[in-house]
Amino acid sequence: MRLTHILLASILIILPGIATALEPEVQSAKDEGMRLYNIGESTRALPYLEEVAEAGDVEAMYYMGEAERRQNMGGMTLKAMNWYLQAAEQGDPYAMLRLFQGGACVAGDECPEDAEGWREKALAETLPKAEAGDIDAMLALYHIYRLMDDSGEGVEWLEKAAEAGNPEAQTRLGMNIRGGQGWYFLGSRRLEAAAEWFRKAAEQGYVPAMKSLSEVLIKLEDFEGSWRWSLKGSDLGDESLRTRVGWCYLNPGEYENLAEVDLCPVEQDAVKGWAILAALKEEVGNETASDILEDNKNLLTEEQKRRTEALVEEWVNKGPDVSDFPPRFGF
């Protein structure tokens, strides 16, 4: 390890609250590791994330734990626990929650020295930050209290984070409302309330909110609005929204017949649709896109298929990267 990396690691241990810019080659490794992780390629992401984690990046330590855990279908492994421990030592509350969920104190005999357990340590370290106005800490408290079976307190902090402008919290609050949180006399009003929070997050550029907003607007029969947000989310790399957009351009009637609603308020452009779906297939191996192309292989003439070739490369190289946008603290 080079001297600069040794010094960096030492600083991070002594002063975990300081954010440190990564060297360019390390940042490139992190970008590639997260790109692969975000499309479900955890195994391929590991060597990239490990390089970054070893350089002292706490976020990469956490995602090393996540990637290792996913290799075991969500169950804790020794490798995952070791990475979570390193992230927890640097104050990552989500790593502490994973250690709690994985039974690190019981199964691994790895308990915090200054708290009853990892869940309690996460609370002790996160609550003061949230009370001081840290909106990321407010969101973390939602998950902490939820694992303490105190959903009421957790929801209060989630609402505070959402009201303070945290787009992830706004999206989670919208999802909770859509799923039954709160009292609404009409089902349509519940959907409208959820849409209000999704819109707040979507307008900040938060792509998962665009997907949720698009879905809710369909239920509210605002098909034009749903399509606009699908286009925006697709342009920002959402894999499922880009699949919808490609299918709508390729064969809108087929898509609408399956959905039984007017989901494609756009004129057919089979060449464009084919290119979008073929790029998804090439870039991330999207199986749905592959199936759609197979089902519609006779829709385009050979001349039209030749015209798609340049467009496919254009869509493959279209930034930002295609992603599933998995939540930081998901399954």
C-alpha positions in Angstrom: 0.0 0.0 0.0 1.4 3.4 -0.9 2.2 5.9 1.8 -0.6 8.2 0.9 -3.1 5.4 1.4 -1.6 4.6 4.8 -1.9 8.2 5.9 -5.5 8.3 4.6 -6.5 5.3 6.5 -4.9 6.7 9.7 -6.8 9.9 9.3 -10.1 8.2 8.8 -9.6 6.1 11.9 -8.8 9.1 14.0 -11.3 11.5 12.5 -14.2 9.5 11.0 -16.4 12.5 10.5 -14.1 14.1 7.9 -15.1 13.5 4.3 -12.1 12.9 2.1 -12.0 13.1 -1.7 -10.8 9.9 -3.4 -7.9 9.8 -5.7 -9.1 9.7 -9.4 -8.3 6.0 -10.0 -10.0 5.0 -6.7 -13.0 7.1 -7.6 -13.2 5.4 -11.0 -13.1 2.0 -9.2 -15.9 3.1 -6.9 -18.0 4.3 -9.9 -17.6 1.0 -11.7 -18.3 -1.0 -8.5 -21.4 0.9 -7.7 -22.6 0.7 -11.4 -22.3 -3.1 -11.2 -23.9 -3.3 -7.8 -26.8 -1.1 -8.9 -27.7 -3.5 -11.7 -27.5 -6.6 -9.5 -24.0 -7.7 -10.5 -22.7 -8.0 -6.9 -20.1 -10.6 -7.7 -18.5 -8.5 -10.4 -18.7 -5.4 -8.2 -16.7 -6.9 -5.3 -13.1 -6.3 -6.6 -13.8 -2.7 -7.5 -15.5 -1.9 -4.2 -12.8 -3.8 -2.2 -10.2 -1.5 -3.7 -12.1 1.5 -2.6 -13.0 0.2 0.8 -9.3 -0.6 1.5 -8.5 3.0 0.6 -10.7 4.0 3.6 -14.1 4.8 1.9 -16.8 4.0 4.5 -19.6 3.8 1.9 -17.6 1.2 0.0 -17.1 -0.8 3.2 -20.9 -0.8 3.7 -21.5 -1.9 0.2 -18.9 -4.6 0.4 -20.9 -6.0 3.2 -24.1 -5.7 1.2 -22.5 -7.3 -1.9 -21.1 -10.2 0.2 -24.4 -10.7 2.0 -26.4 -10.8 -1.3 -24.1 -13.6 -2.4 -25.7 -15.6 0.5 -29.3 -14.7 -0.5 -29.5 -12.0 2.2 -27.9 -14.1 5.0 -24.9 -12.8 7.0 -21.5 -14.2 6.1 -18.2 -13.8 7.9 -16.9 -11.6 5.1 -20.0 -9.5 5.1 -19.8 -9.1 8.9 -16.1 -8.0 8.8 -16.9 -5.3 6.3 -19.9 -4.1 8.2 -17.8 -4.0 11.4 -15.3 -1.7 9.6 -18.1 0.6 8.4 -19.7 0.6 11.9 -16.4 1.6 13.5 -16.5 4.7 11.3 -20.1 5.5 12.4 -22.2 4.1 9.6 -25.7 3.4 11.2 -26.8 1.1 8.4 -23.8 -1.1 8.9 -24.7 -1.3 12.6 -28.3 -2.3 11.8 -27.0 -5.0 9.5 -24.9 -6.3 12.3 -28.0 -6.4 14.5 -30.1 -8.1 11.9 -27.3 -10.7 11.3 -26.9 -11.5 15.0 -23.3 -10.4 15.1 -23.3 -10.3 18.9 -24.8 -13.8 19.2 -23.4 -15.7 16.3 -20.2 -13.8 15.8 -19.5 -12.7 19.3 -18.9 -9.2 17.8 -20.6 -6.7 20.1 -20.0 -2.9 20.6 -18.0 -2.2 23.8 -20.0 0.9 24.6 -23.6 -0.2 24.0 -26.0 -3.1 24.7 -26.0 -4.0 21.1 -25.6 -2.7 17.6 -29.1 -1.4 17.3 -28.7 0.5 20.5 -25.3 1.9 19.4 -26.9 3.1 16.1 -29.5 4.9 18.1 -27.0 6.4 20.5 -24.8 7.8 17.7 -27.6 8.8 15.3 -30.1 10.5 17.6 -27.9 13.5 18.6 -27.1 14.1 14.9 -30.8 14.1 14.0 -31.7 16.4 16.9 -29.0 18.8 15.5 -30.7 18.9 12.1 -28.9 16.2 10.1 -31.6 15.0 7.7 -29.7 11.9 6.7 -29.6 10.9 10.4 -33.4 11.6 10.7 -34.0 9.1 7.9 -31.6 6.6 9.5 -33.7 6.9 12.8 -36.7 5.8 10.9 -35.0 2.4 10.2 -33.5 2.2 13.7 -36.8 2.7 15.5 -38.5 0.4 13.0 -36.1 -2.4 14.1 -36.8 -1.4 17.7 -40.5 -2.1 17.0 -41.3 1.6 17.7 -42.8 2.5 14.4 -44.5 5.6 15.8 -41.3 7.3 16.7 -39.7 6.2 13.5 -42.5 7.6 11.4 -42.1 11.0 13.2 -38.5 11.1 12.2 -39.3 10.0 8.7 -41.8 12.9 8.4 -39.2 15.3 9.8 -36.7 14.2 7.2 -39.2 14.4 4.4 -40.4 17.9 5.5 -36.7 19.0 5.7 -36.3 18.0 2.0 -34.6 14.6 2.1 -35.8 13.0 -1.2 -35.2 9.4 -0.1 -37.3 10.1 3.0 -40.0 11.8 0.9 -40.1 8.8 -1.4 -40.3 6.4 1.6 -43.1 8.4 3.1 -45.0 8.4 -0.1 -44.6 4.6 -0.3 -45.8 4.2 3.2 -48.9 6.4 2.6 -49.7 4.4 -0.6 -49.3 1.2 1.4 -51.8 2.3 4.2 -50.1 4.7 6.5 -52.4 7.5 7.7 -56.1 7.8 7.5 -57.7 8.8 4.2 -61.5 8.7 3.5 -61.0 8.1 -0.3 -58.5 5.8 -1.9 -57.9 8.5 -4.6 -57.0 11.0 -1.9 -54.4 8.5 -0.5 -52.9 8.2 -3.9 -52.8 12.0 -4.3 -51.1 12.4 -1.0 -48.5 9.8 -1.9 -48.0 11.5 -5.3 -47.4 14.8 -3.6 -44.4 13.4 -1.7 -43.1 11.5 -4.8 -43.3 14.7 -6.8 -41.3 16.7 -4.2 -38.5 14.1 -4.4 -38.8 13.7 -8.2 -38.4 17.4 -8.7 -35.1 17.2 -6.9 -33.9 14.7 -9.5 -34.4 11.6 -7.3 -35.0 8.8 -9.8 -36.7 6.2 -7.6 -39.4 8.9 -6.8 -39.9 9.4 -10.6 -40.7 5.7 -10.9 -43.1 5.7 -8.0 -44.8 8.9 -9.2 -45.2 7.4 -12.7 -46.9 4.4 -11.2 -49.3 6.4 -9.0 -50.2 8.7 -11.8 -51.4 5.7 -13.8 -53.7 4.8 -11.0 -55.0 8.4 -10.9 -55.5 8.1 -14.7 -53.0 10.9 -15.4 -51.4 9.0 -18.3 -49.7 12.0 -19.8 -48.1 12.9 -16.5 -47.0 9.3 -16.0 -45.4 9.2 -19.4 -43.5 12.5 -18.8 -42.0 11.2 -15.6 -41.2 7.9 -17.3 -39.3 9.7 -20.0 -37.4 11.7 -17.4 -36.6 8.7 -15.3 -35.6 6.8 -18.4 -33.2 9.6 -19.4 -31.6 9.4 -16.0 -31.0 5.7 -16.3 -33.9 3.9 -14.6 -33.9 0.4 -16.1 -37.6 -0.4 -15.7 -38.7 3.0 -17.0 -36.4 2.8 -20.0 -37.9 -0.6 -20.7 -41.4 0.9 -20.7 -40.3 3.8 -23.0 -38.6 1.4 -25.4 -41.6 -0.9 -25.6 -44.0 2.1 -26.0 -42.0 3.4 -29.0 -41.6 -0.1 -30.5 -45.1 -1.4 -30.2 -47.5 0.8 -28.1 -50.6 -1.2 -28.9 -49.0 -4.4 -27.6 -48.0 -2.8 -24.3 -51.3 -1.1 -23.8 -53.2 -4.3 -24.5 -51.3 -6.1 -21.8 -51.8 -3.2 -19.3 -55.4 -2.6 -20.4 -54.9 1.2 -20.1 -53.5 4.0 -22.3 -49.9 3.8 -21.1 -48.2 5.0 -24.3 -49.4 8.5 -25.3 -46.8 8.7 -28.0 -46.6 8.0 -31.7 -45.0 4.7 -32.7 -41.3 4.9 -33.7 -40.3 1.2 -34.1 -36.7 2.0 -35.0 -36.2 4.1 -31.8 -38.0 1.6 -29.6 -35.9 -1.3 -31.0 -32.7 0.6 -30.4 -33.6 1.5 -26.8 -34.4 -2.2 -26.0 -31.5 -3.6 -27.9 -29.2 -1.2 -26.0 -30.7 -2.4 -22.7 -30.1 -6.0 -23.7 -26.5 -5.2 -24.7 -25.6 -3.0 -21.7 -27.2 -4.8 -18.8 -28.6 -8.1 -20.2 -32.2 -7.0 -19.6 -34.2 -10.2 -20.1 -37.5 -8.3 -20.5 -36.1 -6.3 -23.3 -34.7 -9.4 -24.9 -38.2 -11.1 -24.7 -39.9 -8.0 -26.2 -37.4 -7.9 -29.1 -37.9 -11.6 -29.7 -41.7 -11.2 -29.7 -41.5 -8.3 -32.2 -38.6 -9.6 -34.4 -40.8 -9.4 -37.5 -42.1 -5.9 -36.8 -39.1 -4.1 -38.5 -37.8 -4.6 -42.0 -34.2 -5.5 -42.5 -33.5 -1.9 -43.7 -35.1 -0.6 -40.5 -33.0 -3.0 -38.3 -29.8 -1.7 -40.1 -30.9 1.9 -39.1 -31.0 0.9 -35.5 -27.3 -0.1 -35.3 -26.0 3.4 -34.8 -28.9 4.2 -32.4 -28.1 1.2 -30.3 -24.6 2.4 -29.6 -25.9 5.9 -28.9 -28.2 4.5 -26.2 -25.5 2.2 -24.8 -23.3 5.3 -24.3 -26.1 7.5 -23.1 -25.3 8.7 -19.6 -26.0 8.3 -16.7 -25.5 4.6 -16.3 -28.5 2.3 -16.3 -29.5 1.3 -12.8 -32.1 -0.5 -10.7 -31.6 2.1 -8.0 -31.7 -0.4 -5.1 -32.4 1.3 -1.7 -29.4 1.8 0.6 -31.2 -0.2 3.3 -33.3 -2.7 1.5 -34.0 -6.4 1.9 
